[in-house]
Amino acid sequence: MITRNGAGSGAASARVSRVPSGHPEGYLEAFATIYTEAANAINAAKLGVAVEPAVLYPTVNDGVKGVVFVEACVASSKKNGAWIRV
C-alpha cells in the first residue's frame, strides 16, 4: 500500500507532506502546497537566485489541461459516459 509520506515515498513527497500518513489531507493541503511553492519561487526571484529544481507548482499549461479534462468529462456525461478523446 502506498501512503502519503510512507515507506517507499521519496524526497519530493516528504517535502510537501504536512500531515502524517493516515490523516486526511485533501483540498486545503493541495492549496497550501501550491502557495508555498509559488512563494519559494517569488522569494528566489526577489533575491536574484535560481529557483530550486525541487520547487514545483502548476503552470498556465497545467490549467489549460485541467479545463480540457473538465470539458471532456462534461461531453462524456452528455453522451451517457462515452469515452472522449482529449
ABEGO torsion letter per residue (X at the ends): XBBBGBBGBBAAAAAABABBBGBBBEAAAAAAAAAAAAAAAAAAAAAGBBBBAABBBBBAAAAAAAAAAAAAAAAAAAAGGBBBBX
